[in-house]
Amino acid sequence: MWKYYAVLSAVFAALTAILAKKGVSGIDSNLATAIRTTVILVIVWGIVLVSGAVSKVREISGYCVTFLILSGIATGLSWLFYFKALQGGPASMVAPIDKLSVAITIVLGIVILGEQPSWKVILGGSLIAAGSLVMVLPDKF
């Protein structure tokens, strides 16, 4: 089931890039990020309330809360930089370069989490990294 969610994530990430590029034109990228974050906040808390998951908030350990806060900080910084990049560059280049995060995640998963990637994961991550790097190279050397 997780693969379906991952594909949906990719589809909505693509829509995010296109819609954000349209929305960020003519306004401060930080303000655009704040508006987007507010919408996300309302939607996600609505889902948590409707699903009844809010009752489990007291069960969350301090360890989990610490890492969720750190993850939130990383997400916020990622979004701020992403919107700033979209404001200055074409979505067709910003989004693929942003996806270099896939290769970085594979490396961090190995180093920090001790994951053992298959040859397919290593090859796929390498191809994503190569594609991202090709996109940032100047047209003329």
Secondary structure, DSSP 4 states (H G I P E B T S, - for coil): -HHHHHHHHHHHHHHHHHHHHHHHTTS-HHHHHHHHHHHHHHHHHHHHHHHTGGGGGGG--HHHHHHHHHHHHHHHHHHHHHHHHHHHS-HHHHHHHHTHHHHHHHHHHHHTT-----HHHHHHHHHHHHHHHHHHS-S--
